[in-house]
Amino acid sequence: MIFANPEWLFALLLLPVLAAYHFRYIRRGREGTLSFSQVTVLQKSGNGLRAKLHVALPFIQLFALGLFIIALARPQEENVVVERETEGIDIVLVIDISSSMLAEDLRPNRFIAVKDVAQQFVRRRTNDRIGLVVFARESLTLVPPTLDHRLIHNQLDIMDIGIVRDGTAIGMGVATAVNRLRDSSAATRVIILLTDGENNSGEIDPVTSAETARTMGMRLYTIGASGEGSAPYPVDDPVFGRRYFSIPIEINEPMLTQMAEMTGGRYFRARDNRELERVYSEIDALEKTPFTENIFTDVQDRYLLFLYPGLLLFVISFLLKQSWLRAGIQ
């Protein structure tokens, strides 16, 4: 147990001071001045529950105050493992980050449009474990499947073109996703592949990677993200500034369709941002399966263990003082 605000613990030194003040001044000021010829009745009445609570009430209040002080110090437990059971599916987003993703047939360009739609998708899939794989000439796992969606959002924010060598290795991207989902216990495992071009590099053929996914019971959705014909591609010239060149759009739709259908998935052609969202609506309809995940946290606040009992004791002492004990005084 550690304390986030340990300076509050010094306030506990006030408790014995308050106790001494109460018994030395408050109780002495309440001593009776009436004279009785016989005290037998008073002795008997002094042994009742009401009289005992009168004596115990200040201790209860001081104890409640001590609990409040400890709560203010924010006690925390270190190295906590929380087991959370939820429903969902395991999904890996496989995103093409080759240089052609800078083409501006989607707005503001293909790459940013894909990042924005992926962010929206992750926000909707609150119960799903999601992973993130990117590829160009090589593939790279940015995040393995996890319920920590903040990590996914952060990686989507900082993800950029150029972190791997340029090219389009579709088979490598799918194979990496398959490897990440291989040990998953979820009954439904989904790969969403997005690319804007043809496979032109990598050691693994795209259809072979899809066959591996099918063998392992994974569903593959493929998306071709681009317009039609040609697309404007920006080039920053140090002399003339930014200029645009027209590049041809080359997407192997028969191959992407084959890859998706052989796994029970579907191919989508996304010519704009709205069509990009269509595939995520399809995934929303997939079946869900329960699973359990252990979430490791460095520290977890435990101040409620002291705050709630303190509040309970304070309320009880207040109600007693204003009702039953007050009637006894009268």
N, C-alpha and C positions, 0 to 999 in steps of 0.2 A: 504494500500500500504506500503510495506517495501522495503528496499534496501539491496542487497547482498554485495555491496561494497560502503558503505556510505561515506568513506573517500574522494571519488571523488567529493562529493558535495562541499567541501571546495574550489574547483577550481572555483565555481561560483562567489566567491569574486573577481576574476580577471576581471570579465566583467565590473563593473563600473570603474575600473582602466583603462582598455583599452579604454572605451568610453571617459573618461576624457583626456587621452593622445591624442586621435584622434582629439578632438575638440580644444585642447589647442595648440598642436604643428603641427599636420598634416594640418588642415584647415588653420591655421595662415600662414603656409609656402606657401599656394596656393593663398593667397590674391593677387589680381591684382594690378599692378603699373601703368597702362595706365590712362591717363587723358582724360576725355570727356567733351565737352562743354555742351552737352545735354544728359541726362540719360533716357529719356522717352522710347526709344527703348529697352534699357536694362531692365527696369522695367517690360515692357510687356513680354519680353522673359523669365524673371525669374519666371513667374507664370505658365509656361508650365509643362506638365507631365514629360518631360525629366529632367527638373531642379529639380522637386520634388523627382524623383527617385534618383538623385545624392545625395540629402540630406538623403533619407531613406535607401540607400544602406548599409551604415555602421551598421545601426540598424538591418537590415535583417541578415547581416553576424554575428553580435554578438548574435542575437537570435538563429541562427543555431548552433553557438558554444555552447550556453547554452544547447540546446537539445542534442548535442553530449556528453556533460559532464554528463547530467542526464542519458543518455543511458549507459555510462561507469559505473555508480553507480548501474546498473542492478536493476531497479525497478521490484518488484514482487507482485503479488496479492495472498493473503492467502485464503485457504479453497474454492478452485474453483471446481465446478461441471461441467464436460464436458459430454454432451450427444452425444454418437456416435452410428450411425445407420450402421449396417453391415449385411452381409449375412453369414449364417452358420448353423450348427446343434449343439445340445448339446450332449456331449459325456462324459461318466464317464469310466475311466480306472479302472478296479478292478483287483488287482495283488496279487497273493498268495505270502506270505512272511514266509511260514513255513520253518523249518530247512532243509527239503529235497530239497529246492531250491538251496542248496549249491552243489548238485551233479554236476559232471563235464562231463556229456554226451553232453552238450552244452558248448561252449567255451567263456570265461574261465570257467564259470559255468552258471547254469540256471539263477540265480538271476541277475548277471551282464549283461548277454546277453539280458534279458528282459528289464532292465533299459536302455541299449544303444538303443535298437529298439524303446522303448517308447519315448525317447528323440528325435529321428529322426522323429517319427510320429507327435509329438507336433509341431516341426518346420515347417512341411508341412501344418498343419491345422491352418493357420494364422487367418482365419475368424470364427473359431469355439470356442464356450465356452467349456472348458475341465475341468473335475474334476478328482480327484485321491482318490481312496479308496483302502486300503490294508486290508488283513485279514490273520489270522492263526486260533487260537481257537476263537478269537473275531475279529470283524471288526472295522475299524477306518477310518474316513474321514480325509485325510491329506489336501485336497483342495476341496472346493465346486466348481461347474462349474463356470468358469471365463474366461475372455479374457486376464487376466494378466498371460501370458504364462511364464514370468520370474519366477513367483512364482511356477509354475508347475515344471520348470526346476530345481529350487533350491530344491524343495521337493524330486524330483527324485534323485538328487545328494546325499542328506543326508539320504534318506530312507534306512533302514537297517533291517536285520533279527533280531528278538528278542525284538522289541518294543511292541509286544503283546505276550501273552502266546502261546506256540507252539501247533499246531494242524492244522486241515484243515476244516474250517467251510464255505463251499462254499455257502450254503444258506444264511448265515449271510452277506457275502460280497455282494451278489446280492441284498438282501433286503435293505442294506444300500444305494446302488447306486440308487435303485428305489425311496427311500425316498428323495434322493438329487434331483432327476429329477421330482418329483411329481408336483412341482409348476412351472415347466419350461413352458414358453410360446412358445417355439420352436415347429414347426410342426413335426420335426424329432428328436427323442431322442434315443440315442444309448448307450448300455452298452457293453463293451468289457471285458469279464472275461478271465483271464489267470490263470491256475492252473497246477500243476504237479502230483496231486494225487487224491485220493478218498475222498469224504466227510466222516469225522469221528467224528465231533463235531458240536456244535451249536444247538440252539433251533428251527431253521427254516429249513425245508426240502428244498433242492435245487430246486426240481421240483415245489414246492409250491411258492417259490420266483419267479421262471420264469413265473408261471401262473399269479402272481400279476403284473409282468412287461407287460405281454400280455394284461391283462385287462386294463392297463393304456396306451396302445398304444406304448409301448417301444420295440425297436428291440434289441435282445441280440445276440452277437457273442461270442462263446466259443472257447478257445484254450487249447489244451492239449500240454504242453511244456515238452518234454522229448524224449529220444531215444527209443530203443526197448530192451526188455528183462531185462537187469540190467544196473546199472550205477555206476561208481566209486564215492564213497563218502569219503571226507577227514575227518580225526579225528586227532586233535592235542594232542599227548601224551606228558606229561611233561618229561618223561624219554627217550622215543624212538623217539620223534619228530613227524612229520606229517606222518600218515599212511593212507592207503586207504582200504576201505571195499566195497564190492559189495552189493548194495541194489537193491531189485526187483522194477521194474517199474509197478505201479498199477494205471492206469487211467480208470475211468468208462466212456468209450467213448459212450456207448449207452445212458447213462444219460445226458452227455453233448450235444450229438446230439439232444436228445429230447428237452432239454431246449432251444436250439437255434432255432430249426425248429418250435416249437410251438409259437414263437414270430415273425416268418418271417425272422430269421437270419440264421446263418450257423455255423457248427462246423469245426474247423481246427485242424489238428495234426501238430505241429511244432517240427520236429526232429532236426532242425538246425536253425541258425540265418536267413538264407534266407527264410525259410518257416514261420518264425515269422513275416516277413515283408509282407507276402501275405495277411493277414487279413486287414492290414492297406490300402493296395491297393484297397481292396473291399470297404472299408468305403469311400475312396476318390470318389467313383462313386455315393454315396448317394445324394439324392436331398438336396437342400439348401433352407432355409427359412429366410426372413429378420427379424431382431429384433433390438431393441434399448436397449443400456445399459448405465447407468450413471456411469462415471468413476470419482472417488473422488481423488483429488490431494491436497497435503498440500500447495504447492506454485506453481505458474506458472509465468514464465518470461514475463514481459511486456515492455522490453527495445526497442522492435521494434516500439512501439507506439511513441517513441521519436526519434529513429534513422532514420526512413524513412522520416518523415517531415524535420528533420535536413538536410539530404542529398538533399531533393528536394529544400529547400531554398538555400542551398549552390550552387547547380547546376544552379538554376535560376539567382542568383546574379552573378555568374561567367560568364554566357552567356550574360547577360545584359551588364556587364562591358566590355566584349570583342567584343560586336557587336554594339547595338543601342546606348548605352551611350558613347562608344568610338567614334562613328561617330559624336555625338553631341559635344564632346570636340573638335574634329578637325574642 
